[in-house]
Amino acid sequence: MARMARAEVFAPDEVAVVHVMNRVVRRCYLLGDDPVTGKNFDHRKVMIENQLQRLAGAFGIDLLGFAIMSNHFHLILRSRPDVVATWDDTEVARRWLLICPVRKNSAGDPAEPNEFELNSIRNDPRKLETIRLRLSDLGWWMRVLCQYIAVRANREDHELGKFWQSRFRAVRLLDEAALLACAAYVDLNPIRAAMAETLEQSDYTSVQRRIQSFSPTNDNSTSATLATLATSQPKQECTDNLVGAVIPAAIGREAAAEGVLPIAVQSRVTADRFLSPIALIPADDQRLGPQASFHRFRCSDKGFLSLSQGDYLELLDWTARQVAPGKRGTTPPSTPPLFQRLSGKLPTATAWVELVQDFGKLFAVVAGHPQTIRATRSRISGFAHRMRPRVRELLPSSE
């Protein structure tokens, strides 16, 4: 049976949250330790994460979560055409030229576009409209990412042909229950594969980056840190550093241009700054609308769950400790008060663990509560989406 066209599920002109996954050819371990050749390709995981940071700062797409494994990777992306609509023509042209640069600097990074290059886009209304759509197109994000990695990996191995097994798999997340389960599924990948025993040891994952920047006294540490940098300085022109992230000009143009920041500023710049914050509406911030980011590390400052970062990490830790038959990795069991507090939003403890462990098998095109899936139709044909019977059992209808 042919795979459903992605245009049936989501489009670049609408906000959509999508779980995407791609795998290397023949399921070989071309991104980690290869048991056949004895080679280690962990540097490609670094390459992928560096690219994720670059794309998060250029596209009109939020990166909600990621996990880079030895033969595949997972991403949770949210398209943001509403944010792209707030950018003027110059910003649209500048961002596109950082994604697909005409020139590169001595370090091999995209060079800041000049007026001639900007005008080649700004003065062409049809081209400008096309690029606006591309900036919030999940397909273009994956195209740029996968092509970049494939070209460099093939060059290293002196190989030709396909590096990725096929086009990426995409599952649209329809409600918060699906998004929460998918986020846990992605962040717990290394533990399920017995590659890590704890969350903080889960290398090349979004949860590890969030833990590195987490402060128990400030649950929204990343947002607060960057907000402080923006609001504590007068509104002035910003200076780009080597990765396209901006630092307020008042901090020091020379230091920012050289990529060297004051120690006090370095301590407040966090490891997860390119990720969307977790809390959908922080307690101290009731803003509505697109919430376009005031810095260039990410597209927007809008969260995606009605949980604080601390509660999310606690739920992940509890889920990682549950023993699941047939699964390799777990940690000793413990039951936190958090699961009882979320009992109205989550299924039973047993159903929740199975939902997270088997998320990739349970959902093929769309994911969500059965009521949500039944109310959703494909965008073009209008057909109803299929649902596995096990989903109805794990998430029984409240009707």
C-alpha atoms as one frame of an Amber mdcrd trajectory, in Angstrom:
protein
   0.000   0.000   0.000   1.380   3.393  -1.008   2.244   5.827   1.742  -0.173
   8.740   2.139   1.041  12.035   0.688   2.181  14.451   3.376  -0.014  17.173
   1.848  -2.986  15.097   3.075  -1.802  15.494   6.671  -0.147  18.922   7.020
   0.840  21.962   4.966   3.372  24.795   5.425   0.630  27.434   5.672  -0.844
  25.986   8.887   0.503  25.394  12.377   1.161  21.668  12.778   3.088  19.585
  15.305   4.751  16.584  13.662   6.978  13.739  14.825   9.525  12.921  12.107
  12.024  10.063  11.927  14.647   9.057   9.412  16.894   5.990   9.259  20.164
   5.294   7.450  20.393   2.659   4.693  20.133  -1.018   5.586  19.780  -0.110
   9.272  23.576   0.165   9.496  25.129   2.001  12.432  26.430   4.917  10.390
  25.770   7.477  13.144  27.421   5.645  16.070  29.413   2.502  16.914  29.373
   0.142  13.928  29.864  -3.463  15.213  30.649  -4.735  11.701  33.494  -2.384
  10.772  34.498  -1.438  14.315  34.348   2.245  13.379  32.790   4.980  15.473
  30.698   7.682  13.819  29.578   9.635  16.894  30.949  12.791  15.307  27.997
  12.620  12.918  25.634  12.958  15.864  27.455  16.180  16.721  27.110  17.220
  13.089  23.351  16.607  13.163  22.857  18.499  16.428  24.879  21.438  15.122
  22.677  21.498  12.052  19.551  21.381  14.217  20.775  24.441  16.076  21.461
  26.272  12.827  18.092  25.412  11.304  16.193  26.252  14.510  17.631  29.753
  14.313  16.742  30.257  10.651  13.483  28.441   9.817  10.008  29.435  10.946
   9.785  26.102  12.753  10.017  25.260  16.460  12.191  22.331  17.520  10.342
  20.727  20.445  12.457  17.620  20.956  15.070  15.383  19.376  17.014  12.157
  19.879  19.951  11.136  17.691  20.634   7.404  17.776  23.266   5.236  16.069
  21.217   4.443  12.963  18.284   6.885  13.035  17.041  10.108  14.585  13.756
  11.494  15.908  12.540  15.103  15.840   9.377  16.833  17.041   8.760  19.929
  14.945   6.072  22.618  14.987   5.583  24.711  11.849   5.031  28.411  12.579
   3.642  30.306   9.556   2.142  32.742  12.081   5.648  33.722  13.171   6.925
  33.947   9.590   4.059  36.362   8.878   5.553  38.790  11.432   8.895  38.944
   9.550   9.455  41.693   7.011  10.816  41.025   3.522  14.403  41.677   4.570
  14.202  39.179   7.429  12.676  36.532   5.164  15.427  37.029   2.577  18.174
  37.069   5.222  17.010  33.839   6.847  16.708  32.019   3.537  20.217  33.078
   2.500  21.538  31.690   5.793  19.815  28.363   5.046  20.863  28.226   1.374
  23.851  30.597   1.290  25.334  32.145  -1.823  28.654  32.605  -0.055  30.429
  31.063   2.938  33.027  32.505   5.280  36.493  31.122   5.986  35.059  28.732
   8.605  32.648  27.242   6.073  29.585  28.830   7.716  26.993  30.851   5.750
  28.222  34.406   5.217  25.961  37.292   6.182  24.104  38.223   2.954  24.891
  41.559   1.318  22.401  44.046  -0.150  22.697  42.621  -3.656  21.844  39.127
  -2.451  18.967  40.402  -0.321  17.561  42.403  -3.226  17.561  39.319  -5.445
  14.776  38.026  -3.185  13.160  41.230  -1.890  12.589  42.623  -5.379  10.903
  39.473  -6.685   7.395  39.185  -5.131   6.759  35.687  -6.494  10.078  34.359
  -5.204   9.516  36.079  -1.863   6.095  34.426  -1.465   7.561  31.006  -2.274
  10.364  31.439   0.251   7.929  32.535   2.982   6.133  29.217   2.577   9.387
  27.275   2.549  10.506  28.818   5.839   7.598  27.118   7.640   7.682  23.938
   5.545   8.712  20.857   7.526   9.650  19.122   4.281  12.226  21.796   3.486
  13.690  21.561   7.001  14.190  17.814   6.537  15.477  18.255   3.003  18.192
  20.689   4.084  19.129  18.612   7.154  19.260  15.199   5.463  21.037  16.418
   2.352  23.709  18.162   4.413  24.433  15.032   6.480  24.288  12.639   3.517
  26.726  14.644   1.396  29.294  14.903   4.173  28.950  11.292   5.306  29.337
   9.953   1.757  32.361  12.182   1.257  33.958  10.800   4.434  33.288   7.187
   3.412  34.186   7.732  -0.260  30.763   6.358  -1.195  28.058   7.259  -3.705
  24.300   6.810  -3.568  21.736   6.889  -0.801  22.691   7.504   2.805  19.124
   7.595   4.176  16.894   4.553   3.783  13.920   6.439   2.323  11.997   9.647
   2.690  11.408  10.590   6.304   8.430   9.248   8.224   6.021  11.879   9.578
   3.187  11.506  12.120   1.036  14.533  12.960   0.324  15.008  16.675  -3.269
  16.130  17.050  -3.615  16.846  20.768  -1.618  17.346  23.942  -1.952  13.702
  24.992  -0.221  12.615  21.772   2.387  15.352  22.068   3.244  14.463  25.664
   3.501  10.735  24.885   5.592  11.413  21.781   7.936  13.776  23.655   8.510
  11.073  26.283   8.965   8.436  23.557  11.639  10.550  21.828  13.494  11.623
  24.981  13.585   8.064  26.384  15.030   6.496  23.209  18.565   5.965  24.621
  17.229   4.413  27.843  14.903   2.037  25.943  17.840   1.013  23.752  19.994
   0.400  26.867  22.453   3.066  25.698  21.940   5.105  28.878  20.724   4.424
  32.409  19.548   7.911  33.355  18.137  10.960  31.622  21.271  13.022  32.155
  23.351  10.279  30.508  21.120  10.256  27.413  23.551  11.828  24.965  22.352
  13.787  21.945  18.795  14.232  23.197  16.677  17.255  23.976  16.115  16.045
  27.543  19.858  16.053  28.204  20.099  19.644  26.946  17.158  20.696  29.114
  18.691  19.055  32.193  21.995  20.818  31.533  20.222  24.175  31.678  17.598
  23.318  34.309  17.507  25.314  37.526  15.160  24.035  40.290  14.739  27.607
  41.531  13.708  28.831  38.077  11.654  26.345  36.093  11.780  28.493  32.975
  15.485  29.183  33.242  16.175  29.356  29.500  13.355  31.753  28.731  14.092
  33.863  31.780  17.808  34.024  31.002  17.356  35.135  27.418  14.514  37.477
  28.346  16.776  39.137  30.892  19.468  39.629  28.260  16.943  41.274  25.945
  15.035  43.445  28.418  18.048  44.568  30.440  19.618  46.193  27.363  18.356
  49.168  25.386  16.799  48.330  22.024  19.725  48.587  19.645  20.905  46.898
  16.521  22.105  43.339  17.178  25.301  41.697  16.025  25.427  38.155  14.642
  27.937  35.662  15.932  29.318  32.785  13.860  26.221  30.587  14.169  23.725
  33.303  13.323  22.582  33.930  16.914  22.308  37.535  18.027  23.655  39.135
  21.168  22.391  42.601  22.199  24.782  45.214  20.884  25.095  46.812  24.325
  26.881  43.674  25.585  29.809  44.512  23.375  30.124  44.515  19.615  33.751
  43.472  19.517  33.264  40.546  21.907  30.172  39.331  20.050  31.868  39.649
  16.662  34.753  37.517  17.897  32.406  34.990  19.497  33.769  35.849  22.961
  31.236  36.929  25.582  31.689  38.177  29.154  31.740  35.376  31.751  28.579
  36.750  33.378  26.767  36.455  30.047  28.184  33.006  29.229  26.817  31.629
  32.491  23.318  32.778  31.499  23.376  31.375  27.957  21.943  27.867  28.231
  22.394  24.569  26.423  18.756  24.294  25.337  18.374  27.808  23.934  17.572
  26.436  20.439  14.695  24.316  21.800  11.168  25.526  22.368  10.449  25.944
  26.096   8.242  23.244  27.605   5.703  25.303  29.555   2.972  26.468  27.175
   2.090  29.519  29.253   4.621  30.235  32.012   3.086  31.485  35.239   4.751
  34.887  34.890   3.949  35.363  31.192   0.380  35.374  29.875   1.229  36.484
  26.345  -0.893  35.206  23.480  -0.246  35.052  19.754   2.832  33.934  17.817
   5.366  34.903  20.535   8.173  35.366  18.000  11.551  34.950  19.671  13.501
  38.114  20.478  16.784  36.311  19.763  17.890  34.139  16.847  18.518  30.884
  18.616  14.978  29.657  17.867  11.827  30.629  16.003   9.557  31.465  18.947
   9.418  31.477  22.733   6.105  29.612  22.877   5.968  26.377  24.889   4.024
  23.268  23.966   2.822  21.486  27.141   0.675  22.526  30.103   3.449  21.248
  32.356   6.412  22.963  33.908   9.840  21.736  32.903  10.347  20.248  36.363
   7.098  18.270  36.183   7.948  17.005  32.705  11.381  15.800  33.828   9.811
  14.118  36.856   7.289  12.319  34.636  10.081  11.182  32.306  12.131   9.902
  35.221   9.172   7.911  36.555   8.395   6.461  33.108  12.025   5.416  32.599
  11.883   3.380  35.829   8.963   1.213  34.755   9.696  -2.358  33.698   8.217
  -3.212  30.300   8.285  -6.814  28.987  10.551  -7.211  25.980  12.310  -3.876
  26.529  16.005  -3.746  27.368  16.521  -0.543  29.310  14.931   0.555  32.602
  15.907   2.037  35.944  14.651   1.006  39.412  10.887   1.652  39.852   9.478
   4.540  41.856   6.098   6.277  41.890   6.137  10.096  42.140   3.214  12.258
  43.232   3.250  13.819  39.762   1.455  10.895  38.138  -1.428  11.236  40.588
  -1.621  14.984  39.899  -1.845  14.282  36.157  -4.339  11.441  36.478  -6.998
  13.487  34.668  -4.775  14.019  31.640  -2.993  10.679  31.385  -4.299   7.103
  31.070  -3.609   4.562  33.775   0.031   4.050  34.729   0.238   0.761  32.820
  -1.417   2.214  29.719   0.845   5.279  29.846   4.006   3.166  29.911   2.816
   1.099  26.949   1.777   4.230  25.062   5.257   5.712  25.441   7.143   2.471
  24.780   5.186   1.579  21.620   4.319   5.037  20.305   6.095   4.381  17.008
   4.072   1.197  16.423   0.695   2.517  17.564   0.473   5.558  15.275   1.247
   5.705  11.546  -0.117   8.958  10.062  -1.775  10.885  12.874  -1.611  10.467
  16.648  -4.016  11.489  19.355  -6.996  10.486  21.441  -9.496   8.320  19.494
 -12.087  11.119  19.658  -9.592  13.553  18.138  -8.575  11.136  15.369 -12.211
  10.421  14.484 -12.892  14.155  14.176  -9.934  14.665  11.830  -9.993  14.149
   8.065  -7.245  14.230   5.459  -6.758  17.735   4.102  -7.321  16.978   0.402
  -9.378  13.792  -0.010 -11.389  14.139   3.193 -10.863  10.486   4.125 -10.930
   9.441   7.770  -7.643   8.342   9.293  -7.258   4.749  10.425  -6.636   3.851
  14.023  -5.191   0.724  15.600  -7.616  -1.085  17.949  -4.985  -1.004  20.694
  -5.162   2.813  20.735  -8.859   2.637  21.656  -8.007   0.258  24.494  -5.203
   2.420  25.878  -7.147   5.690  25.499 -10.825   4.757  26.046 -13.415   7.300
  24.966 -14.984   9.469  27.638 -18.203   9.729  25.649
